[in-house]
Amino acid sequence: MLLNNLVRIFNCGYVAQYKNREVCEFIVTKIDDIIVHIIPFFEKYQIKGTKYNDYLKFKEAAVLIKNKEHLTEKGLNKIIDLKKSMNKKD
């Protein structure tokens, strides 16, 4: 399965499979894995098109979380604003 290859390539995360659904998900929960494995991959192999802007917002949110800024009201609101602005056609 393709998603299992992502676990191997990124050396992190896992694949969630659901009994009552015909979907699977590649899930990474550790912020350090996102910072160390996922973000550098997409820095090297840049996303093309409108999703690149979403990636930049994802990256900004990851850095905020890594720096524990999400523990403040200001930082949490920034992450919420980033999320609200994602997945929109620019």
PyMOL Python script that loads the backbone (N, CA, C, O; Angstrom):
from pymol import cmd

cmd.read_pdbstr("""\
ATOM      1  N   MET A   1       0.843  -1.176   0.000  1.00  0.00           N
ATOM      2  CA  MET A   1       0.000   0.000   0.000  1.00  0.00           C
ATOM      3  C   MET A   1       0.893   1.246   0.000  1.00  0.00           C
ATOM      4  O   MET A   1       1.915   1.297   0.685  1.00  0.00           O
ATOM      5  N   LEU A   2       0.492   2.226  -0.768  1.00  0.00           N
ATOM      6  CA  LEU A   2       1.256   3.459  -0.923  1.00  0.00           C
ATOM      7  C   LEU A   2       1.527   4.154   0.414  1.00  0.00           C
ATOM      8  O   LEU A   2       2.639   4.623   0.653  1.00  0.00           O
ATOM      9  N   LEU A   3       0.534   4.219   1.269  1.00  0.00           N
ATOM     10  CA  LEU A   3       0.710   4.927   2.541  1.00  0.00           C
ATOM     11  C   LEU A   3       1.770   4.272   3.424  1.00  0.00           C
ATOM     12  O   LEU A   3       2.470   4.963   4.163  1.00  0.00           O
ATOM     13  N   ASN A   4       1.893   2.964   3.356  1.00  0.00           N
ATOM     14  CA  ASN A   4       2.946   2.285   4.124  1.00  0.00           C
ATOM     15  C   ASN A   4       4.331   2.726   3.649  1.00  0.00           C
ATOM     16  O   ASN A   4       5.276   2.772   4.436  1.00  0.00           O
ATOM     17  N   ASN A   5       4.445   3.045   2.383  1.00  0.00           N
ATOM     18  CA  ASN A   5       5.713   3.556   1.865  1.00  0.00           C
ATOM     19  C   ASN A   5       6.043   4.917   2.466  1.00  0.00           C
ATOM     20  O   ASN A   5       7.214   5.230   2.679  1.00  0.00           O
ATOM     21  N   LEU A   6       5.028   5.723   2.740  1.00  0.00           N
ATOM     22  CA  LEU A   6       5.275   7.024   3.379  1.00  0.00           C
ATOM     23  C   LEU A   6       5.879   6.847   4.770  1.00  0.00           C
ATOM     24  O   LEU A   6       6.773   7.598   5.161  1.00  0.00           O
ATOM     25  N   VAL A   7       5.399   5.867   5.506  1.00  0.00           N
ATOM     26  CA  VAL A   7       5.973   5.578   6.829  1.00  0.00           C
ATOM     27  C   VAL A   7       7.452   5.249   6.677  1.00  0.00           C
ATOM     28  O   VAL A   7       8.280   5.707   7.465  1.00  0.00           O
ATOM     29  N   ARG A   8       7.777   4.464   5.676  1.00  0.00           N
ATOM     30  CA  ARG A   8       9.173   4.066   5.439  1.00  0.00           C
ATOM     31  C   ARG A   8      10.004   5.250   4.960  1.00  0.00           C
ATOM     32  O   ARG A   8      11.112   5.464   5.452  1.00  0.00           O
ATOM     33  N   ILE A   9       9.491   6.011   4.020  1.00  0.00           N
ATOM     34  CA  ILE A   9      10.237   7.143   3.456  1.00  0.00           C
ATOM     35  C   ILE A   9      10.509   8.211   4.506  1.00  0.00           C
ATOM     36  O   ILE A   9      11.629   8.708   4.624  1.00  0.00           O
ATOM     37  N   PHE A  10       9.466   8.563   5.274  1.00  0.00           N
ATOM     38  CA  PHE A  10       9.618   9.624   6.271  1.00  0.00           C
ATOM     39  C   PHE A  10      10.210   9.121   7.585  1.00  0.00           C
ATOM     40  O   PHE A  10      10.644   9.916   8.419  1.00  0.00           O
ATOM     41  N   ASN A  11      10.227   7.810   7.765  1.00  0.00           N
ATOM     42  CA  ASN A  11      10.754   7.215   8.994  1.00  0.00           C
ATOM     43  C   ASN A  11       9.991   7.710  10.223  1.00  0.00           C
ATOM     44  O   ASN A  11      10.570   7.924  11.288  1.00  0.00           O
ATOM     45  N   CYS A  12       8.689   7.886  10.051  1.00  0.00           N
ATOM     46  CA  CYS A  12       7.841   8.308  11.163  1.00  0.00           C
ATOM     47  C   CYS A  12       6.392   8.083  10.779  1.00  0.00           C
ATOM     48  O   CYS A  12       6.078   7.800   9.623  1.00  0.00           O
ATOM     49  N   GLY A  13       5.517   8.212  11.756  1.00  0.00           N
ATOM     50  CA  GLY A  13       4.086   8.105  11.520  1.00  0.00           C
ATOM     51  C   GLY A  13       3.623   6.668  11.418  1.00  0.00           C
ATOM     52  O   GLY A  13       4.389   5.722  11.603  1.00  0.00           O
ATOM     53  N   TYR A  14       2.338   6.537  11.116  1.00  0.00           N
ATOM     54  CA  TYR A  14       1.739   5.218  10.960  1.00  0.00           C
ATOM     55  C   TYR A  14       0.528   5.343  10.037  1.00  0.00           C
ATOM     56  O   TYR A  14       0.055   6.443   9.752  1.00  0.00           O
ATOM     57  N   VAL A  15       0.046   4.208   9.585  1.00  0.00           N
ATOM     58  CA  VAL A  15      -1.139   4.167   8.728  1.00  0.00           C
ATOM     59  C   VAL A  15      -2.307   3.673   9.564  1.00  0.00           C
ATOM     60  O   VAL A  15      -2.249   2.601  10.168  1.00  0.00           O
ATOM     61  N   ALA A  16      -3.362   4.465   9.590  1.00  0.00           N
ATOM     62  CA  ALA A  16      -4.593   4.062  10.274  1.00  0.00           C
ATOM     63  C   ALA A  16      -5.540   3.469   9.249  1.00  0.00           C
ATOM     64  O   ALA A  16      -5.852   4.094   8.235  1.00  0.00           O
ATOM     65  N   GLN A  17      -5.995   2.251   9.528  1.00  0.00           N
ATOM     66  CA  GLN A  17      -6.966   1.582   8.665  1.00  0.00           C
ATOM     67  C   GLN A  17      -8.249   1.405   9.468  1.00  0.00           C
ATOM     68  O   GLN A  17      -8.201   1.092  10.657  1.00  0.00           O
ATOM     69  N   TYR A  18      -9.378   1.601   8.829  1.00  0.00           N
ATOM     70  CA  TYR A  18     -10.659   1.565   9.515  1.00  0.00           C
ATOM     71  C   TYR A  18     -11.501   0.405   8.999  1.00  0.00           C
ATOM     72  O   TYR A  18     -11.553   0.149   7.796  1.00  0.00           O
ATOM     73  N   LYS A  19     -12.157  -0.289   9.920  1.00  0.00           N
ATOM     74  CA  LYS A  19     -12.954  -1.453   9.543  1.00  0.00           C
ATOM     75  C   LYS A  19     -14.180  -1.069   8.721  1.00  0.00           C
ATOM     76  O   LYS A  19     -14.499  -1.748   7.745  1.00  0.00           O
ATOM     77  N   ASN A  20     -14.857  -0.022   9.088  1.00  0.00           N
ATOM     78  CA  ASN A  20     -16.123   0.328   8.444  1.00  0.00           C
ATOM     79  C   ASN A  20     -15.996   1.413   7.384  1.00  0.00           C
ATOM     80  O   ASN A  20     -17.002   1.940   6.909  1.00  0.00           O
ATOM     81  N   ARG A  21     -14.781   1.744   7.015  1.00  0.00           N
ATOM     82  CA  ARG A  21     -14.571   2.768   5.994  1.00  0.00           C
ATOM     83  C   ARG A  21     -13.564   2.250   4.974  1.00  0.00           C
ATOM     84  O   ARG A  21     -12.704   1.430   5.296  1.00  0.00           O
ATOM     85  N   GLU A  22     -13.680   2.732   3.755  1.00  0.00           N
ATOM     86  CA  GLU A  22     -12.765   2.304   2.706  1.00  0.00           C
ATOM     87  C   GLU A  22     -11.655   3.321   2.504  1.00  0.00           C
ATOM     88  O   GLU A  22     -11.245   3.588   1.374  1.00  0.00           O
ATOM     89  N   VAL A  23     -11.169   3.887   3.604  1.00  0.00           N
ATOM     90  CA  VAL A  23     -10.077   4.860   3.545  1.00  0.00           C
ATOM     91  C   VAL A  23      -9.021   4.486   4.569  1.00  0.00           C
ATOM     92  O   VAL A  23      -9.283   3.790   5.551  1.00  0.00           O
ATOM     93  N   CYS A  24      -7.825   4.972   4.303  1.00  0.00           N
ATOM     94  CA  CYS A  24      -6.716   4.852   5.233  1.00  0.00           C
ATOM     95  C   CYS A  24      -6.108   6.240   5.368  1.00  0.00           C
ATOM     96  O   CYS A  24      -6.301   7.097   4.505  1.00  0.00           O
ATOM     97  N   GLU A  25      -5.373   6.458   6.454  1.00  0.00           N
ATOM     98  CA  GLU A  25      -4.728   7.751   6.664  1.00  0.00           C
ATOM     99  C   GLU A  25      -3.283   7.555   7.097  1.00  0.00           C
ATOM    100  O   GLU A  25      -2.977   6.654   7.878  1.00  0.00           O
ATOM    101  N   PHE A  26      -2.408   8.392   6.592  1.00  0.00           N
ATOM    102  CA  PHE A  26      -1.033   8.477   7.077  1.00  0.00           C
ATOM    103  C   PHE A  26      -1.045   9.543   8.165  1.00  0.00           C
ATOM    104  O   PHE A  26      -1.396  10.694   7.906  1.00  0.00           O
ATOM    105  N   ILE A  27      -0.665   9.164   9.378  1.00  0.00           N
ATOM    106  CA  ILE A  27      -0.764  10.056  10.526  1.00  0.00           C
ATOM    107  C   ILE A  27       0.601  10.233  11.176  1.00  0.00           C
ATOM    108  O   ILE A  27       1.300   9.260  11.455  1.00  0.00           O
ATOM    109  N   VAL A  28       0.968  11.486  11.411  1.00  0.00           N
ATOM    110  CA  VAL A  28       2.173  11.833  12.164  1.00  0.00           C
ATOM    111  C   VAL A  28       1.726  12.715  13.323  1.00  0.00           C
ATOM    112  O   VAL A  28       1.142  13.776  13.104  1.00  0.00           O
ATOM    113  N   THR A  29       1.995  12.284  14.552  1.00  0.00           N
ATOM    114  CA  THR A  29       1.507  13.023  15.716  1.00  0.00           C
ATOM    115  C   THR A  29       2.601  13.762  16.478  1.00  0.00           C
ATOM    116  O   THR A  29       2.314  14.697  17.225  1.00  0.00           O
ATOM    117  N   LYS A  30       3.832  13.355  16.297  1.00  0.00           N
ATOM    118  CA  LYS A  30       4.926  13.982  17.048  1.00  0.00           C
ATOM    119  C   LYS A  30       5.439  15.210  16.300  1.00  0.00           C
ATOM    120  O   LYS A  30       5.846  15.125  15.142  1.00  0.00           O
ATOM    121  N   ILE A  31       5.409  16.344  16.983  1.00  0.00           N
ATOM    122  CA  ILE A  31       5.850  17.593  16.347  1.00  0.00           C
ATOM    123  C   ILE A  31       7.305  17.499  15.905  1.00  0.00           C
ATOM    124  O   ILE A  31       7.670  18.057  14.869  1.00  0.00           O
ATOM    125  N   ASP A  32       8.131  16.812  16.661  1.00  0.00           N
ATOM    126  CA  ASP A  32       9.540  16.663  16.261  1.00  0.00           C
ATOM    127  C   ASP A  32       9.665  15.898  14.943  1.00  0.00           C
ATOM    128  O   ASP A  32      10.537  16.211  14.132  1.00  0.00           O
ATOM    129  N   ASP A  33       8.806  14.901  14.718  1.00  0.00           N
ATOM    130  CA  ASP A  33       8.833  14.172  13.444  1.00  0.00           C
ATOM    131  C   ASP A  33       8.433  15.093  12.292  1.00  0.00           C
ATOM    132  O   ASP A  33       8.997  15.013  11.200  1.00  0.00           O
ATOM    133  N   ILE A  34       7.472  15.953  12.539  1.00  0.00           N
ATOM    134  CA  ILE A  34       7.053  16.898  11.501  1.00  0.00           C
ATOM    135  C   ILE A  34       8.190  17.861  11.175  1.00  0.00           C
ATOM    136  O   ILE A  34       8.464  18.131  10.006  1.00  0.00           O
ATOM    137  N   ILE A  35       8.846  18.375  12.206  1.00  0.00           N
ATOM    138  CA  ILE A  35       9.942  19.333  12.024  1.00  0.00           C
ATOM    139  C   ILE A  35      11.163  18.672  11.393  1.00  0.00           C
ATOM    140  O   ILE A  35      11.793  19.258  10.513  1.00  0.00           O
ATOM    141  N   VAL A  36      11.505  17.466  11.830  1.00  0.00           N
ATOM    142  CA  VAL A  36      12.740  16.801  11.402  1.00  0.00           C
ATOM    143  C   VAL A  36      12.589  16.039  10.087  1.00  0.00           C
ATOM    144  O   VAL A  36      13.533  15.979   9.299  1.00  0.00           O
ATOM    145  N   HIS A  37      11.421  15.459   9.840  1.00  0.00           N
ATOM    146  CA  HIS A  37      11.261  14.591   8.672  1.00  0.00           C
ATOM    147  C   HIS A  37      10.359  15.169   7.576  1.00  0.00           C
ATOM    148  O   HIS A  37      10.733  15.190   6.404  1.00  0.00           O
ATOM    149  N   ILE A  38       9.184  15.631   7.963  1.00  0.00           N
ATOM    150  CA  ILE A  38       8.184  16.029   6.964  1.00  0.00           C
ATOM    151  C   ILE A  38       8.545  17.360   6.304  1.00  0.00           C
ATOM    152  O   ILE A  38       8.599  17.451   5.077  1.00  0.00           O
ATOM    153  N   ILE A  39       8.790  18.381   7.109  1.00  0.00           N
ATOM    154  CA  ILE A  39       9.076  19.710   6.555  1.00  0.00           C
ATOM    155  C   ILE A  39      10.338  19.707   5.687  1.00  0.00           C
ATOM    156  O   ILE A  39      10.304  20.269   4.592  1.00  0.00           O
ATOM    157  N   PRO A  40      11.438  19.110   6.116  1.00  0.00           N
ATOM    158  CA  PRO A  40      12.614  19.098   5.233  1.00  0.00           C
ATOM    159  C   PRO A  40      12.359  18.411   3.881  1.00  0.00           C
ATOM    160  O   PRO A  40      12.921  18.815   2.864  1.00  0.00           O
ATOM    161  N   PHE A  41      11.518  17.385   3.875  1.00  0.00           N
ATOM    162  CA  PHE A  41      11.181  16.720   2.617  1.00  0.00           C
ATOM    163  C   PHE A  41      10.512  17.702   1.659  1.00  0.00           C
ATOM    164  O   PHE A  41      10.864  17.777   0.482  1.00  0.00           O
ATOM    165  N   PHE A  42       9.538  18.457   2.181  1.00  0.00           N
ATOM    166  CA  PHE A  42       8.817  19.389   1.320  1.00  0.00           C
ATOM    167  C   PHE A  42       9.606  20.667   1.030  1.00  0.00           C
ATOM    168  O   PHE A  42       9.267  21.411   0.110  1.00  0.00           O
ATOM    169  N   GLU A  43      10.629  20.916   1.794  1.00  0.00           N
ATOM    170  CA  GLU A  43      11.543  22.001   1.443  1.00  0.00           C
ATOM    171  C   GLU A  43      12.407  21.573   0.256  1.00  0.00           C
ATOM    172  O   GLU A  43      12.707  22.370  -0.633  1.00  0.00           O
ATOM    173  N   LYS A  44      12.801  20.292   0.263  1.00  0.00           N
ATOM    174  CA  LYS A  44      13.630  19.767  -0.823  1.00  0.00           C
ATOM    175  C   LYS A  44      12.813  19.527  -2.084  1.00  0.00           C
ATOM    176  O   LYS A  44      13.257  19.849  -3.186  1.00  0.00           O
ATOM    177  N   TYR A  45      11.608  18.957  -1.923  1.00  0.00           N
ATOM    178  CA  TYR A  45      10.730  18.648  -3.052  1.00  0.00           C
ATOM    179  C   TYR A  45       9.486  19.529  -2.928  1.00  0.00           C
ATOM    180  O   TYR A  45       8.446  19.100  -2.429  1.00  0.00           O
ATOM    181  N   GLN A  46       9.620  20.745  -3.387  1.00  0.00           N
ATOM    182  CA  GLN A  46       8.601  21.776  -3.193  1.00  0.00           C
ATOM    183  C   GLN A  46       7.272  21.423  -3.863  1.00  0.00           C
ATOM    184  O   GLN A  46       7.228  20.931  -4.990  1.00  0.00           O
ATOM    185  N   ILE A  47       6.208  21.689  -3.138  1.00  0.00           N
ATOM    186  CA  ILE A  47       4.859  21.489  -3.641  1.00  0.00           C
ATOM    187  C   ILE A  47       4.591  22.542  -4.715  1.00  0.00           C
ATOM    188  O   ILE A  47       4.950  23.709  -4.563  1.00  0.00           O
ATOM    189  N   LYS A  48       3.961  22.113  -5.788  1.00  0.00           N
ATOM    190  CA  LYS A  48       3.614  23.034  -6.875  1.00  0.00           C
ATOM    191  C   LYS A  48       2.130  23.378  -6.774  1.00  0.00           C
ATOM    192  O   LYS A  48       1.327  22.577  -6.296  1.00  0.00           O
ATOM    193  N   GLY A  49       1.781  24.565  -7.225  1.00  0.00           N
ATOM    194  CA  GLY A  49       0.375  24.957  -7.290  1.00  0.00           C
ATOM    195  C   GLY A  49      -0.126  25.604  -6.009  1.00  0.00           C
ATOM    196  O   GLY A  49       0.653  26.044  -5.162  1.00  0.00           O
ATOM    197  N   THR A  50      -1.461  25.650  -5.891  1.00  0.00           N
ATOM    198  CA  THR A  50      -2.081  26.381  -4.790  1.00  0.00           C
ATOM    199  C   THR A  50      -1.843  25.733  -3.430  1.00  0.00           C
ATOM    200  O   THR A  50      -1.910  26.426  -2.415  1.00  0.00           O
ATOM    201  N   LYS A  51      -1.573  24.460  -3.373  1.00  0.00           N
ATOM    202  CA  LYS A  51      -1.332  23.787  -2.099  1.00  0.00           C
ATOM    203  C   LYS A  51      -0.027  24.243  -1.437  1.00  0.00           C
ATOM    204  O   LYS A  51       0.180  24.015  -0.245  1.00  0.00           O
ATOM    205  N   TYR A  52       0.835  24.877  -2.201  1.00  0.00           N
ATOM    206  CA  TYR A  52       2.077  25.383  -1.616  1.00  0.00           C
ATOM    207  C   TYR A  52       1.778  26.403  -0.513  1.00  0.00           C
ATOM    208  O   TYR A  52       2.458  26.430   0.513  1.00  0.00           O
ATOM    209  N   ASN A  53       0.767  27.234  -0.725  1.00  0.00           N
ATOM    210  CA  ASN A  53       0.403  28.216   0.303  1.00  0.00           C
ATOM    211  C   ASN A  53      -0.089  27.535   1.577  1.00  0.00           C
ATOM    212  O   ASN A  53       0.204  27.995   2.681  1.00  0.00           O
ATOM    213  N   ASP A  54      -0.832  26.445   1.428  1.00  0.00           N
ATOM    214  CA  ASP A  54      -1.262  25.679   2.597  1.00  0.00           C
ATOM    215  C   ASP A  54      -0.062  25.067   3.315  1.00  0.00           C
ATOM    216  O   ASP A  54      -0.012  25.042   4.544  1.00  0.00           O
ATOM    217  N   TYR A  55       0.890  24.582   2.549  1.00  0.00           N
ATOM    218  CA  TYR A  55       2.105  24.030   3.154  1.00  0.00           C
ATOM    219  C   TYR A  55       2.818  25.086   3.997  1.00  0.00           C
ATOM    220  O   TYR A  55       3.253  24.799   5.112  1.00  0.00           O
ATOM    221  N   LEU A  56       2.939  26.304   3.472  1.00  0.00           N
ATOM    222  CA  LEU A  56       3.609  27.368   4.222  1.00  0.00           C
ATOM    223  C   LEU A  56       2.887  27.666   5.534  1.00  0.00           C
ATOM    224  O   LEU A  56       3.527  27.938   6.549  1.00  0.00           O
ATOM    225  N   LYS A  57       1.568  27.616   5.513  1.00  0.00           N
ATOM    226  CA  LYS A  57       0.786  27.839   6.739  1.00  0.00           C
ATOM    227  C   LYS A  57       0.960  26.669   7.709  1.00  0.00           C
ATOM    228  O   LYS A  57       1.072  26.868   8.919  1.00  0.00           O
ATOM    229  N   PHE A  58       0.981  25.454   7.169  1.00  0.00           N
ATOM    230  CA  PHE A  58       1.232  24.261   7.987  1.00  0.00           C
ATOM    231  C   PHE A  58       2.596  24.364   8.659  1.00  0.00           C
ATOM    232  O   PHE A  58       2.732  24.092   9.852  1.00  0.00           O
ATOM    233  N   LYS A  59       3.590  24.755   7.893  1.00  0.00           N
ATOM    234  CA  LYS A  59       4.943  24.892   8.407  1.00  0.00           C
ATOM    235  C   LYS A  59       4.992  25.958   9.505  1.00  0.00           C
ATOM    236  O   LYS A  59       5.623  25.752  10.542  1.00  0.00           O
ATOM    237  N   GLU A  60       4.332  27.086   9.282  1.00  0.00           N
ATOM    238  CA  GLU A  60       4.300  28.148  10.288  1.00  0.00           C
ATOM    239  C   GLU A  60       3.642  27.657  11.579  1.00  0.00           C
ATOM    240  O   GLU A  60       4.126  27.945  12.674  1.00  0.00           O
ATOM    241  N   ALA A  61       2.553  26.925  11.450  1.00  0.00           N
ATOM    242  CA  ALA A  61       1.879  26.378  12.634  1.00  0.00           C
ATOM    243  C   ALA A  61       2.771  25.371  13.355  1.00  0.00           C
ATOM    244  O   ALA A  61       2.811  25.349  14.585  1.00  0.00           O
ATOM    245  N   ALA A  62       3.483  24.542  12.602  1.00  0.00           N
ATOM    246  CA  ALA A  62       4.376  23.555  13.216  1.00  0.00           C
ATOM    247  C   ALA A  62       5.475  24.245  14.024  1.00  0.00           C
ATOM    248  O   ALA A  62       5.814  23.800  15.120  1.00  0.00           O
ATOM    249  N   VAL A  63       6.025  25.318  13.490  1.00  0.00           N
ATOM    250  CA  VAL A  63       7.071  26.058  14.203  1.00  0.00           C
ATOM    251  C   VAL A  63       6.498  26.696  15.468  1.00  0.00           C
ATOM    252  O   VAL A  63       7.153  26.703  16.510  1.00  0.00           O
ATOM    253  N   LEU A  64       5.292  27.226  15.384  1.00  0.00           N
ATOM    254  CA  LEU A  64       4.650  27.793  16.572  1.00  0.00           C
ATOM    255  C   LEU A  64       4.484  26.733  17.658  1.00  0.00           C
ATOM    256  O   LEU A  64       4.746  26.989  18.833  1.00  0.00           O
ATOM    257  N   ILE A  65       4.049  25.547  17.256  1.00  0.00           N
ATOM    258  CA  ILE A  65       3.868  24.459  18.215  1.00  0.00           C
ATOM    259  C   ILE A  65       5.214  24.003  18.773  1.00  0.00           C
ATOM    260  O   ILE A  65       5.349  23.801  19.980  1.00  0.00           O
ATOM    261  N   LYS A  66       6.200  23.844  17.911  1.00  0.00           N
ATOM    262  CA  LYS A  66       7.539  23.436  18.362  1.00  0.00           C
ATOM    263  C   LYS A  66       8.083  24.403  19.402  1.00  0.00           C
ATOM    264  O   LYS A  66       8.728  23.993  20.367  1.00  0.00           O
ATOM    265  N   ASN A  67       7.815  25.702  19.197  1.00  0.00           N
ATOM    266  CA  ASN A  67       8.296  26.735  20.127  1.00  0.00           C
ATOM    267  C   ASN A  67       7.350  26.956  21.308  1.00  0.00           C
ATOM    268  O   ASN A  67       7.534  27.877  22.104  1.00  0.00           O
ATOM    269  N   LYS A  68       6.334  26.093  21.407  1.00  0.00           N
ATOM    270  CA  LYS A  68       5.351  26.118  22.493  1.00  0.00           C
ATOM    271  C   LYS A  68       4.536  27.410  22.546  1.00  0.00           C
ATOM    272  O   LYS A  68       3.966  27.759  23.580  1.00  0.00           O
ATOM    273  N   GLU A  69       4.492  28.108  21.418  1.00  0.00           N
ATOM    274  CA  GLU A  69       3.703  29.334  21.362  1.00  0.00           C
ATOM    275  C   GLU A  69       2.210  29.047  21.355  1.00  0.00           C
ATOM    276  O   GLU A  69       1.409  29.936  21.645  1.00  0.00           O
ATOM    277  N   HIS A  70       1.826  27.823  21.028  1.00  0.00           N
ATOM    278  CA  HIS A  70       0.411  27.447  21.045  1.00  0.00           C
ATOM    279  C   HIS A  70      -0.154  27.412  22.459  1.00  0.00           C
ATOM    280  O   HIS A  70      -1.368  27.323  22.647  1.00  0.00           O
ATOM    281  N   LEU A  71       0.722  27.481  23.447  1.00  0.00           N
ATOM    282  CA  LEU A  71       0.290  27.471  24.842  1.00  0.00           C
ATOM    283  C   LEU A  71      -0.165  28.846  25.319  1.00  0.00           C
ATOM    284  O   LEU A  71      -0.688  28.982  26.425  1.00  0.00           O
ATOM    285  N   THR A  72       0.034  29.860  24.489  1.00  0.00           N
ATOM    286  CA  THR A  72      -0.453  31.205  24.812  1.00  0.00           C
ATOM    287  C   THR A  72      -1.710  31.466  23.981  1.00  0.00           C
ATOM    288  O   THR A  72      -1.915  30.851  22.935  1.00  0.00           O
ATOM    289  N   GLU A  73      -2.529  32.370  24.454  1.00  0.00           N
ATOM    290  CA  GLU A  73      -3.744  32.706  23.715  1.00  0.00           C
ATOM    291  C   GLU A  73      -3.403  33.278  22.339  1.00  0.00           C
ATOM    292  O   GLU A  73      -4.042  32.948  21.340  1.00  0.00           O
ATOM    293  N   LYS A  74      -2.394  34.132  22.306  1.00  0.00           N
ATOM    294  CA  LYS A  74      -1.993  34.751  21.040  1.00  0.00           C
ATOM    295  C   LYS A  74      -1.519  33.688  20.040  1.00  0.00           C
ATOM    296  O   LYS A  74      -1.916  33.704  18.875  1.00  0.00           O
ATOM    297  N   GLY A  75      -0.678  32.776  20.500  1.00  0.00           N
ATOM    298  CA  GLY A  75      -0.160  31.729  19.623  1.00  0.00           C
ATOM    299  C   GLY A  75      -1.249  30.788  19.154  1.00  0.00           C
ATOM    300  O   GLY A  75      -1.281  30.405  17.985  1.00  0.00           O
ATOM    301  N   LEU A  76      -2.145  30.411  20.057  1.00  0.00           N
ATOM    302  CA  LEU A  76      -3.244  29.524  19.694  1.00  0.00           C
ATOM    303  C   LEU A  76      -4.159  30.200  18.673  1.00  0.00           C
ATOM    304  O   LEU A  76      -4.595  29.564  17.714  1.00  0.00           O
ATOM    305  N   ASN A  77      -4.449  31.475  18.875  1.00  0.00           N
ATOM    306  CA  ASN A  77      -5.284  32.210  17.921  1.00  0.00           C
ATOM    307  C   ASN A  77      -4.617  32.305  16.557  1.00  0.00           C
ATOM    308  O   ASN A  77      -5.295  32.261  15.531  1.00  0.00           O
ATOM    309  N   LYS A  78      -3.299  32.433  16.535  1.00  0.00           N
ATOM    310  CA  LYS A  78      -2.570  32.473  15.271  1.00  0.00           C
ATOM    311  C   LYS A  78      -2.733  31.149  14.523  1.00  0.00           C
ATOM    312  O   LYS A  78      -2.952  31.142  13.312  1.00  0.00           O
ATOM    313  N   ILE A  79      -2.627  30.042  15.236  1.00  0.00           N
ATOM    314  CA  ILE A  79      -2.791  28.727  14.617  1.00  0.00           C
ATOM    315  C   ILE A  79      -4.220  28.555  14.099  1.00  0.00           C
ATOM    316  O   ILE A  79      -4.430  28.028  13.007  1.00  0.00           O
ATOM    317  N   ILE A  80      -5.184  28.994  14.876  1.00  0.00           N
ATOM    318  CA  ILE A  80      -6.584  28.906  14.449  1.00  0.00           C
ATOM    319  C   ILE A  80      -6.800  29.725  13.180  1.00  0.00           C
ATOM    320  O   ILE A  80      -7.482  29.278  12.258  1.00  0.00           O
ATOM    321  N   ASP A  81      -6.221  30.919  13.133  1.00  0.00           N
ATOM    322  CA  ASP A  81      -6.338  31.761  11.937  1.00  0.00           C
ATOM    323  C   ASP A  81      -5.676  31.106  10.725  1.00  0.00           C
ATOM    324  O   ASP A  81      -6.205  31.159   9.614  1.00  0.00           O
ATOM    325  N   LEU A  82      -4.519  30.489  10.948  1.00  0.00           N
ATOM    326  CA  LEU A  82      -3.847  29.788   9.851  1.00  0.00           C
ATOM    327  C   LEU A  82      -4.726  28.672   9.320  1.00  0.00           C
ATOM    328  O   LEU A  82      -4.886  28.524   8.108  1.00  0.00           O
ATOM    329  N   LYS A  83      -5.299  27.884  10.226  1.00  0.00           N
ATOM    330  CA  LYS A  83      -6.157  26.764   9.831  1.00  0.00           C
ATOM    331  C   LYS A  83      -7.367  27.252   9.040  1.00  0.00           C
ATOM    332  O   LYS A  83      -7.726  26.661   8.022  1.00  0.00           O
ATOM    333  N   LYS A  84      -7.991  28.326   9.508  1.00  0.00           N
ATOM    334  CA  LYS A  84      -9.165  28.862   8.822  1.00  0.00           C
ATOM    335  C   LYS A  84      -8.839  29.323   7.400  1.00  0.00           C
ATOM    336  O   LYS A  84      -9.694  29.285   6.515  1.00  0.00           O
ATOM    337  N   SER A  85      -7.610  29.751   7.193  1.00  0.00           N
ATOM    338  CA  SER A  85      -7.245  30.276   5.886  1.00  0.00           C
ATOM    339  C   SER A  85      -6.737  29.212   4.917  1.00  0.00           C
ATOM    340  O   SER A  85      -6.404  29.526   3.774  1.00  0.00           O
ATOM    341  N   MET A  86      -6.674  27.967   5.359  1.00  0.00           N
ATOM    342  CA  MET A  86      -6.177  26.891   4.519  1.00  0.00           C
ATOM    343  C   MET A  86      -7.289  26.276   3.668  1.00  0.00           C
ATOM    344  O   MET A  86      -8.477  26.430   3.955  1.00  0.00           O
ATOM    345  N   ASN A  87      -6.869  25.577   2.616  1.00  0.00           N
ATOM    346  CA  ASN A  87      -7.757  24.849   1.711  1.00  0.00           C
ATOM    347  C   ASN A  87      -8.745  25.765   1.015  1.00  0.00           C
ATOM    348  O   ASN A  87      -9.900  25.407   0.785  1.00  0.00           O
ATOM    349  N   LYS A  88      -8.274  26.929   0.692  1.00  0.00           N
ATOM    350  CA  LYS A  88      -9.071  27.878  -0.086  1.00  0.00           C
ATOM    351  C   LYS A  88      -8.314  28.175  -1.362  1.00  0.00           C
ATOM    352  O   LYS A  88      -7.083  28.190  -1.364  1.00  0.00           O
ATOM    353  N   LYS A  89      -9.013  28.405  -2.422  1.00  0.00           N
ATOM    354  CA  LYS A  89      -8.350  28.762  -3.672  1.00  0.00           C
ATOM    355  C   LYS A  89      -7.889  30.206  -3.561  1.00  0.00           C
ATOM    356  O   LYS A  89      -8.678  31.102  -3.263  1.00  0.00           O
ATOM    357  N   ASP A  90      -6.610  30.416  -3.804  1.00  0.00           N
ATOM    358  CA  ASP A  90      -6.051  31.776  -3.696  1.00  0.00           C
ATOM    359  C   ASP A  90      -6.108  32.497  -5.011  1.00  0.00           C
ATOM    360  O   ASP A  90      -5.681  33.648  -5.103  1.00  0.00           O
TER     361      ASP A  90
END
""", "prot")
cmd.dss("prot")
cmd.show_as("cartoon", "prot")
cmd.util.cbc("prot")
cmd.orient("prot")
